[in-house]
Amino acid sequence: MRPFVKREAVLSSRIEGTQATLGELLAADAGAAVARSPEDLREVANYVAALDHGLKRLKRLPLSLRLVKEIHAKLMQGVRGGVATPGEFRRSQNWIGPAGCTLNNASYVPPPPDELMACLGDWEKFLHDRSMPPLAQVAMLHYQFEAIHPFLDGNGRVGRLLITLFVVERGILPTPLLYLSAFFEATRREYYDRLSAITAKAAWADWLEYFLNGVARMSDDALSRAERINGLIDKWRQSVAGAASRTPSQLVELLAENPYWTINKIAQRLDVAFTTAQRAVEKLESLGILKQATDSQRGRVFCATAIMDILDEPPKLKPEPR
């Protein structure tokens, strides 16, 4: 699941202007030095931490305003905008619009602070309603959350995180494999237009059609990627099955978690000597499974490029022919 979680983090953050790529995030996790600013990488890493926190808390706490605040605190910890009261609902007026706009010429003005908690109370009550088809309900909840805009910063990312947490809490998915940020990012103009049209003219049907189409497309997309990655891992397992050491087989399993690794990280993770990890890397290199991703001879980083190619593909926005 980890590469999918991190892909969602990258794409959701990109909608807000963060430029880090999935390859940079995964390589940095592996211990590689990357050119991207630490702030961008931290914002994306915080998204992963916020989702992990939400999934763990769902085992003991229902999806609620309390959990929303906890997720926001994780998301905004130590990043740009961190001064915007992480984990606290806003106490001042905010607005949405082009850079430099004011309250007077903003494209959208959320509810004022003295009405905020009443709006959030209604939102939480609807969140706990069990009378609607859940995918239609989460589509409406997402719009309502973005319209209320309860935080000074991070509203879009929290709103997209809540989609994943909702479908997991309702038992629609056993694991968080469905992510809509790739769809929203690829159709960004339509995403904002459909949200705005609800505010302007209550165009709920158009929004629901757009949202459910995104669910269908991203479900197909995630299944296709997961099946192909699993196919590669199965093939590679067979390729190293006859090796004298079991370390190459263990390394193959790690590639499903992160296609980027250094020899030091492999040795630490598998609790083996550096030379044992090095021989496993050389074995996978000889089979064409791993390639060196950096020019440096110190702290070399290796990548299973076939997995990265699958993860980096643009999302398929149209149904596959049957």
TORKOL-4160 file (C-alpha; in steps of 0.2 Angstrom, whole numbers, padded with zeros to 4 digits, m for minus):
322
<pt num="1" X="0000" Y="0000" Z="0000"/>
<pt num="2" X="0014" Y="0012" Z="0004"/>
<pt num="3" X="0018" Y="0018" Z="m0014"/>
<pt num="4" X="m0001" Y="0021" Z="m0017"/>
<pt num="5" X="m0002" Y="0031" Z="m0001"/>
<pt num="6" X="0013" Y="0042" Z="m0005"/>
<pt num="7" X="0007" Y="0044" Z="m0023"/>
<pt num="8" X="m0009" Y="0051" Z="m0016"/>
<pt num="9" X="0001" Y="0062" Z="m0004"/>
<pt num="10" X="0011" Y="0069" Z="m0019"/>
<pt num="11" X="m0004" Y="0073" Z="m0030"/>
<pt num="12" X="m0015" Y="0080" Z="m0017"/>
<pt num="13" X="m0001" Y="0092" Z="m0012"/>
<pt num="14" X="0002" Y="0096" Z="m0030"/>
<pt num="15" X="m0015" Y="0103" Z="m0031"/>
<pt num="16" X="m0010" Y="0116" Z="m0018"/>
<pt num="17" X="0006" Y="0120" Z="m0027"/>
<pt num="18" X="0019" Y="0109" Z="m0019"/>
<pt num="19" X="0031" Y="0103" Z="m0033"/>
<pt num="20" X="0039" Y="0087" Z="m0025"/>
<pt num="21" X="0037" Y="0071" Z="m0036"/>
<pt num="22" X="0034" Y="0054" Z="m0031"/>
<pt num="23" X="0051" Y="0048" Z="m0036"/>
<pt num="24" X="0059" Y="0062" Z="m0025"/>
<pt num="25" X="0048" Y="0057" Z="m0010"/>
<pt num="26" X="0052" Y="0039" Z="m0012"/>
<pt num="27" X="0071" Y="0042" Z="m0015"/>
<pt num="28" X="0072" Y="0053" Z="0000"/>
<pt num="29" X="0063" Y="0040" Z="0011"/>
<pt num="30" X="0077" Y="0028" Z="0005"/>
<pt num="31" X="0090" Y="0040" Z="0011"/>
<pt num="32" X="0095" Y="0048" Z="m0006"/>
<pt num="33" X="0099" Y="0067" Z="m0007"/>
<pt num="34" X="0087" Y="0075" Z="m0018"/>
<pt num="35" X="0086" Y="0093" Z="m0025"/>
<pt num="36" X="0068" Y="0097" Z="m0020"/>
<pt num="37" X="0066" Y="0109" Z="m0006"/>
<pt num="38" X="0065" Y="0101" Z="0012"/>
<pt num="39" X="0049" Y="0111" Z="0014"/>
<pt num="40" X="0040" Y="0103" Z="m0001"/>
<pt num="41" X="0046" Y="0085" Z="0005"/>
<pt num="42" X="0040" Y="0089" Z="0023"/>
<pt num="43" X="0023" Y="0094" Z="0017"/>
<pt num="44" X="0020" Y="0078" Z="0007"/>
<pt num="45" X="0027" Y="0067" Z="0021"/>
<pt num="46" X="0015" Y="0076" Z="0033"/>
<pt num="47" X="0001" Y="0071" Z="0022"/>
<pt num="48" X="0006" Y="0052" Z="0023"/>
<pt num="49" X="0008" Y="0054" Z="0042"/>
<pt num="50" X="m0009" Y="0062" Z="0043"/>
<pt num="51" X="m0017" Y="0048" Z="0034"/>
<pt num="52" X="m0008" Y="0035" Z="0044"/>
<pt num="53" X="m0014" Y="0044" Z="0060"/>
<pt num="54" X="m0032" Y="0044" Z="0054"/>
<pt num="55" X="m0032" Y="0026" Z="0049"/>
<pt num="56" X="m0025" Y="0021" Z="0066"/>
<pt num="57" X="m0037" Y="0032" Z="0076"/>
<pt num="58" X="m0052" Y="0025" Z="0066"/>
<pt num="59" X="m0050" Y="0009" Z="0076"/>
<pt num="60" X="m0055" Y="0018" Z="0092"/>
<pt num="61" X="m0063" Y="0034" Z="0087"/>
<pt num="62" X="m0077" Y="0037" Z="0074"/>
<pt num="63" X="m0074" Y="0050" Z="0060"/>
<pt num="64" X="m0078" Y="0066" Z="0068"/>
<pt num="65" X="m0073" Y="0084" Z="0071"/>
<pt num="66" X="m0061" Y="0079" Z="0084"/>
<pt num="67" X="m0052" Y="0067" Z="0072"/>
<pt num="68" X="m0053" Y="0081" Z="0058"/>
<pt num="69" X="m0043" Y="0092" Z="0070"/>
<pt num="70" X="m0030" Y="0079" Z="0074"/>
<pt num="71" X="m0028" Y="0076" Z="0056"/>
<pt num="72" X="m0025" Y="0094" Z="0052"/>
<pt num="73" X="m0012" Y="0095" Z="0066"/>
<pt num="74" X="m0002" Y="0081" Z="0059"/>
<pt num="75" X="m0004" Y="0089" Z="0041"/>
<pt num="76" X="0002" Y="0106" Z="0046"/>
<pt num="77" X="0016" Y="0102" Z="0059"/>
<pt num="78" X="0032" Y="0112" Z="0055"/>
<pt num="79" X="0027" Y="0117" Z="0037"/>
<pt num="80" X="0023" Y="0133" Z="0028"/>
<pt num="81" X="0007" Y="0139" Z="0035"/>
<pt num="82" X="0011" Y="0130" Z="0051"/>
<pt num="83" X="0008" Y="0147" Z="0060"/>
<pt num="84" X="m0010" Y="0145" Z="0054"/>
<pt num="85" X="m0015" Y="0136" Z="0070"/>
<pt num="86" X="m0013" Y="0118" Z="0067"/>
<pt num="87" X="m0027" Y="0107" Z="0074"/>
<pt num="88" X="m0038" Y="0122" Z="0077"/>
<pt num="89" X="m0053" Y="0129" Z="0068"/>
<pt num="90" X="m0051" Y="0146" Z="0062"/>
<pt num="91" X="m0056" Y="0161" Z="0072"/>
<pt num="92" X="m0055" Y="0174" Z="0058"/>
<pt num="93" X="m0062" Y="0176" Z="0041"/>
<pt num="94" X="m0054" Y="0168" Z="0026"/>
<pt num="95" X="m0057" Y="0168" Z="0008"/>
<pt num="96" X="m0053" Y="0160" Z="m0009"/>
<pt num="97" X="m0047" Y="0168" Z="m0024"/>
<pt num="98" X="m0032" Y="0173" Z="m0035"/>
<pt num="99" X="m0016" Y="0178" Z="m0027"/>
<pt num="100" X="m0017" Y="0196" Z="m0020"/>
<pt num="101" X="m0036" Y="0196" Z="m0020"/>
<pt num="102" X="m0045" Y="0204" Z="m0005"/>
<pt num="103" X="m0061" Y="0199" Z="0004"/>
<pt num="104" X="m0070" Y="0212" Z="m0007"/>
<pt num="105" X="m0065" Y="0204" Z="m0024"/>
<pt num="106" X="m0063" Y="0185" Z="m0018"/>
<pt num="107" X="m0071" Y="0172" Z="m0029"/>
<pt num="108" X="m0078" Y="0163" Z="m0013"/>
<pt num="109" X="m0080" Y="0168" Z="0005"/>
<pt num="110" X="m0084" Y="0154" Z="0018"/>
<pt num="111" X="m0095" Y="0157" Z="0033"/>
<pt num="112" X="m0089" Y="0170" Z="0045"/>
<pt num="113" X="m0081" Y="0164" Z="0062"/>
<pt num="114" X="m0096" Y="0166" Z="0072"/>
<pt num="115" X="m0106" Y="0154" Z="0061"/>
<pt num="116" X="m0092" Y="0142" Z="0059"/>
<pt num="117" X="m0096" Y="0130" Z="0073"/>
<pt num="118" X="m0115" Y="0129" Z="0069"/>
<pt num="119" X="m0110" Y="0124" Z="0051"/>
<pt num="120" X="m0097" Y="0111" Z="0057"/>
<pt num="121" X="m0110" Y="0104" Z="0069"/>
<pt num="122" X="m0122" Y="0101" Z="0055"/>
<pt num="123" X="m0108" Y="0094" Z="0044"/>
<pt num="124" X="m0104" Y="0081" Z="0058"/>
<pt num="125" X="m0122" Y="0077" Z="0060"/>
<pt num="126" X="m0123" Y="0073" Z="0041"/>
<pt num="127" X="m0106" Y="0063" Z="0042"/>
<pt num="128" X="m0114" Y="0051" Z="0055"/>
<pt num="129" X="m0130" Y="0049" Z="0044"/>
<pt num="130" X="m0132" Y="0031" Z="0038"/>
<pt num="131" X="m0147" Y="0033" Z="0027"/>
<pt num="132" X="m0139" Y="0038" Z="0010"/>
<pt num="133" X="m0128" Y="0028" Z="m0002"/>
<pt num="134" X="m0111" Y="0031" Z="0005"/>
<pt num="135" X="m0102" Y="0036" Z="m0011"/>
<pt num="136" X="m0115" Y="0050" Z="m0014"/>
<pt num="137" X="m0114" Y="0055" Z="0004"/>
<pt num="138" X="m0095" Y="0057" Z="0004"/>
<pt num="139" X="m0097" Y="0067" Z="m0012"/>
<pt num="140" X="m0108" Y="0079" Z="m0003"/>
<pt num="141" X="m0098" Y="0079" Z="0012"/>
<pt num="142" X="m0082" Y="0084" Z="0002"/>
<pt num="143" X="m0091" Y="0099" Z="m0006"/>
<pt num="144" X="m0098" Y="0104" Z="0011"/>
<pt num="145" X="m0081" Y="0103" Z="0020"/>
<pt num="146" X="m0073" Y="0114" Z="0006"/>
<pt num="147" X="m0087" Y="0126" Z="0007"/>
<pt num="148" X="m0086" Y="0128" Z="0026"/>
<pt num="149" X="m0067" Y="0130" Z="0024"/>
<pt num="150" X="m0064" Y="0128" Z="0043"/>
<pt num="151" X="m0045" Y="0130" Z="0044"/>
<pt num="152" X="m0034" Y="0145" Z="0039"/>
<pt num="153" X="m0024" Y="0133" Z="0028"/>
<pt num="154" X="m0024" Y="0115" Z="0023"/>
<pt num="155" X="m0043" Y="0113" Z="0019"/>
<pt num="156" X="m0041" Y="0105" Z="0002"/>
<pt num="157" X="m0029" Y="0092" Z="0008"/>
<pt num="158" X="m0039" Y="0088" Z="0024"/>
<pt num="159" X="m0055" Y="0087" Z="0013"/>
<pt num="160" X="m0047" Y="0074" Z="0001"/>
<pt num="161" X="m0040" Y="0064" Z="0016"/>
<pt num="162" X="m0057" Y="0063" Z="0023"/>
<pt num="163" X="m0064" Y="0054" Z="0007"/>
<pt num="164" X="m0051" Y="0040" Z="0010"/>
<pt num="165" X="m0055" Y="0039" Z="0028"/>
<pt num="166" X="m0074" Y="0039" Z="0025"/>
<pt num="167" X="m0074" Y="0024" Z="0013"/>
<pt num="168" X="m0062" Y="0014" Z="0025"/>
<pt num="169" X="m0073" Y="0018" Z="0040"/>
<pt num="170" X="m0089" Y="0013" Z="0031"/>
<pt num="171" X="m0081" Y="m0004" Z="0026"/>
<pt num="172" X="m0082" Y="0000" Z="0007"/>
<pt num="173" X="m0063" Y="m0004" Z="0006"/>
<pt num="174" X="m0053" Y="m0015" Z="0018"/>
<pt num="175" X="m0037" Y="m0005" Z="0014"/>
<pt num="176" X="m0035" Y="0013" Z="0008"/>
<pt num="177" X="m0032" Y="0009" Z="m0011"/>
<pt num="178" X="m0044" Y="0022" Z="m0018"/>
<pt num="179" X="m0037" Y="0039" Z="m0020"/>
<pt num="180" X="m0046" Y="0053" Z="m0030"/>
<pt num="181" X="m0032" Y="0067" Z="m0030"/>
<pt num="182" X="m0025" Y="0060" Z="m0046"/>
<pt num="183" X="m0042" Y="0062" Z="m0054"/>
<pt num="184" X="m0045" Y="0080" Z="m0046"/>
<pt num="185" X="m0027" Y="0085" Z="m0051"/>
<pt num="186" X="m0029" Y="0079" Z="m0069"/>
<pt num="187" X="m0046" Y="0088" Z="m0071"/>
<pt num="188" X="m0042" Y="0102" Z="m0059"/>
<pt num="189" X="m0051" Y="0116" Z="m0069"/>
<pt num="190" X="m0067" Y="0105" Z="m0069"/>
<pt num="191" X="m0065" Y="0100" Z="m0051"/>
<pt num="192" X="m0066" Y="0118" Z="m0046"/>
<pt num="193" X="m0079" Y="0123" Z="m0058"/>
<pt num="194" X="m0091" Y="0109" Z="m0052"/>
<pt num="195" X="m0088" Y="0114" Z="m0034"/>
<pt num="196" X="m0092" Y="0132" Z="m0038"/>
<pt num="197" X="m0107" Y="0127" Z="m0048"/>
<pt num="198" X="m0115" Y="0120" Z="m0032"/>
<pt num="199" X="m0112" Y="0136" Z="m0023"/>
<pt num="200" X="m0119" Y="0147" Z="m0037"/>
<pt num="201" X="m0133" Y="0137" Z="m0043"/>
<pt num="202" X="m0135" Y="0121" Z="m0033"/>
<pt num="203" X="m0129" Y="0110" Z="m0047"/>
<pt num="204" X="m0128" Y="0094" Z="m0036"/>
<pt num="205" X="m0132" Y="0082" Z="m0050"/>
<pt num="206" X="m0117" Y="0088" Z="m0061"/>
<pt num="207" X="m0105" Y="0087" Z="m0046"/>
<pt num="208" X="m0111" Y="0069" Z="m0041"/>
<pt num="209" X="m0109" Y="0063" Z="m0059"/>
<pt num="210" X="m0091" Y="0070" Z="m0059"/>
<pt num="211" X="m0087" Y="0063" Z="m0042"/>
<pt num="212" X="m0094" Y="0046" Z="m0046"/>
<pt num="213" X="m0085" Y="0045" Z="m0063"/>
<pt num="214" X="m0069" Y="0049" Z="m0053"/>
<pt num="215" X="m0072" Y="0035" Z="m0041"/>
<pt num="216" X="m0075" Y="0023" Z="m0056"/>
<pt num="217" X="m0060" Y="0029" Z="m0066"/>
<pt num="218" X="m0048" Y="0029" Z="m0051"/>
<pt num="219" X="m0054" Y="0012" Z="m0045"/>
<pt num="220" X="m0050" Y="0004" Z="m0062"/>
<pt num="221" X="m0033" Y="0014" Z="m0062"/>
<pt num="222" X="m0028" Y="0008" Z="m0045"/>
<pt num="223" X="m0033" Y="m0010" Z="m0048"/>
<pt num="224" X="m0023" Y="m0010" Z="m0064"/>
<pt num="225" X="m0008" Y="m0003" Z="m0056"/>
<pt num="226" X="m0009" Y="m0015" Z="m0041"/>
<pt num="227" X="m0011" Y="m0030" Z="m0052"/>
<pt num="228" X="0004" Y="m0026" Z="m0063"/>
<pt num="229" X="0015" Y="m0022" Z="m0048"/>
<pt num="230" X="0010" Y="m0039" Z="m0040"/>
<pt num="231" X="0014" Y="m0047" Z="m0057"/>
<pt num="232" X="0031" Y="m0040" Z="m0057"/>
<pt num="233" X="0034" Y="m0045" Z="m0039"/>
<pt num="234" X="0028" Y="m0063" Z="m0043"/>
<pt num="235" X="0040" Y="m0064" Z="m0058"/>
<pt num="236" X="0055" Y="m0058" Z="m0048"/>
<pt num="237" X="0051" Y="m0070" Z="m0034"/>
<pt num="238" X="0053" Y="m0084" Z="m0046"/>
<pt num="239" X="0069" Y="m0076" Z="m0053"/>
<pt num="240" X="0078" Y="m0077" Z="m0037"/>
<pt num="241" X="0070" Y="m0093" Z="m0029"/>
<pt num="242" X="0085" Y="m0103" Z="m0033"/>
<pt num="243" X="0098" Y="m0091" Z="m0024"/>
<pt num="244" X="0109" Y="m0098" Z="m0011"/>
<pt num="245" X="0104" Y="m0084" Z="0001"/>
<pt num="246" X="0086" Y="m0079" Z="0005"/>
<pt num="247" X="0091" Y="m0060" Z="0006"/>
<pt num="248" X="0088" Y="m0058" Z="m0013"/>
<pt num="249" X="0070" Y="m0064" Z="m0010"/>
<pt num="250" X="0068" Y="m0053" Z="0005"/>
<pt num="251" X="0074" Y="m0038" Z="m0005"/>
<pt num="252" X="0061" Y="m0042" Z="m0019"/>
<pt num="253" X="0047" Y="m0040" Z="m0005"/>
<pt num="254" X="0054" Y="m0023" Z="0000"/>
<pt num="255" X="0053" Y="m0017" Z="m0018"/>
<pt num="256" X="0034" Y="m0018" Z="m0016"/>
<pt num="257" X="0035" Y="m0006" Z="m0002"/>
<pt num="258" X="0047" Y="0007" Z="m0010"/>
<pt num="259" X="0056" Y="0004" Z="m0027"/>
<pt num="260" X="0071" Y="0015" Z="m0020"/>
<pt num="261" X="0084" Y="0007" Z="m0008"/>
<pt num="262" X="0102" Y="0010" Z="m0003"/>
<pt num="263" X="0112" Y="m0004" Z="0003"/>
<pt num="264" X="0113" Y="0003" Z="0020"/>
<pt num="265" X="0095" Y="0004" Z="0022"/>
<pt num="266" X="0093" Y="m0014" Z="0015"/>
<pt num="267" X="0105" Y="m0020" Z="0028"/>
<pt num="268" X="0096" Y="m0011" Z="0042"/>
<pt num="269" X="0079" Y="m0017" Z="0037"/>
<pt num="270" X="0084" Y="m0035" Z="0034"/>
<pt num="271" X="0096" Y="m0036" Z="0049"/>
<pt num="272" X="0110" Y="m0042" Z="0038"/>
<pt num="273" X="0128" Y="m0037" Z="0035"/>
<pt num="274" X="0132" Y="m0024" Z="0023"/>
<pt num="275" X="0141" Y="m0036" Z="0011"/>
<pt num="276" X="0126" Y="m0048" Z="0012"/>
<pt num="277" X="0114" Y="m0034" Z="0006"/>
<pt num="278" X="0127" Y="m0028" Z="m0007"/>
<pt num="279" X="0127" Y="m0046" Z="m0015"/>
<pt num="280" X="0108" Y="m0046" Z="m0015"/>
<pt num="281" X="0108" Y="m0029" Z="m0024"/>
<pt num="282" X="0121" Y="m0036" Z="m0036"/>
<pt num="283" X="0110" Y="m0051" Z="m0039"/>
<pt num="284" X="0095" Y="m0041" Z="m0043"/>
<pt num="285" X="0105" Y="m0029" Z="m0054"/>
<pt num="286" X="0111" Y="m0044" Z="m0064"/>
<pt num="287" X="0093" Y="m0049" Z="m0067"/>
<pt num="288" X="0088" Y="m0031" Z="m0073"/>
<pt num="289" X="0077" Y="m0029" Z="m0058"/>
<pt num="290" X="0087" Y="m0015" Z="m0050"/>
<pt num="291" X="0096" Y="m0001" Z="m0058"/>
<pt num="292" X="0108" Y="0012" Z="m0050"/>
<pt num="293" X="0098" Y="0028" Z="m0049"/>
<pt num="294" X="0113" Y="0040" Z="m0044"/>
<pt num="295" X="0130" Y="0043" Z="m0051"/>
<pt num="296" X="0138" Y="0044" Z="m0034"/>
<pt num="297" X="0148" Y="0029" Z="m0028"/>
<pt num="298" X="0145" Y="0033" Z="m0010"/>
<pt num="299" X="0128" Y="0030" Z="m0003"/>
<pt num="300" X="0122" Y="0023" Z="m0020"/>
<pt num="301" X="0103" Y="0023" Z="m0023"/>
<pt num="302" X="0095" Y="0008" Z="m0033"/>
<pt num="303" X="0078" Y="0008" Z="m0040"/>
<pt num="304" X="0066" Y="m0005" Z="m0047"/>
<pt num="305" X="0062" Y="0006" Z="m0062"/>
<pt num="306" X="0048" Y="m0005" Z="m0069"/>
<pt num="307" X="0038" Y="m0002" Z="m0053"/>
<pt num="308" X="0041" Y="0017" Z="m0054"/>
<pt num="309" X="0036" Y="0017" Z="m0072"/>
<pt num="310" X="0019" Y="0010" Z="m0067"/>
<pt num="311" X="0017" Y="0022" Z="m0052"/>
<pt num="312" X="0022" Y="0037" Z="m0063"/>
<pt num="313" X="0009" Y="0034" Z="m0077"/>
<pt num="314" X="m0004" Y="0047" Z="m0079"/>
<pt num="315" X="m0021" Y="0042" Z="m0073"/>
<pt num="316" X="m0033" Y="0034" Z="m0085"/>
<pt num="317" X="m0048" Y="0046" Z="m0086"/>
<pt num="318" X="m0058" Y="0036" Z="m0098"/>
<pt num="319" X="m0065" Y="0018" Z="m0096"/>
<pt num="320" X="m0055" Y="0004" Z="m0103"/>
<pt num="321" X="m0063" Y="m0004" Z="m0118"/>
<pt num="322" X="m0072" Y="m0020" Z="m0114"/>
